[in-house]
């Protein structure tokens, strides 16, 4: 099942990579002129929304599902910040056990060159299990991303981040590794 999920992810990324934009690698477009008279436009044009599935797995004993919704603001052609809210469910049939994780996040992204970006993400996770366990843990992730335009107002971002707060001996941390990788989709208004 993992191989099938990985193959489907590569196919999706491959198909999306053909959705080139004449405007470059950002939501608004690299070097895109907002208007021909070089006059400031409405500040709401700098808002964006996005999100996606952060986990999806099913078998006879296990169900995993996760998603995140994010929004942000483009401060310049190179710098964006935003907030995100994630949810993750992991359940088992035998034994009957599940847990939910709610994850508010703050993020920033700075375009270094073309589609290459530096990225920072802070998240604070709240975990609650079906047997009553509750705890929270956080992570500060630093790394990079590669953005690919989807049309004139969309982008897919593939990222690899490292959790600088990771402690392998922390029993209440929900992180099994300091590495965090994934893919986001963002669309401008």
Helices and strands as residue ranges (DSSP letters): H 2-17, G 43-46, E 47-58, E 62-74, E 79-92, E 97-113, E 116-129, E 134-150, E 154-163, E 179-188
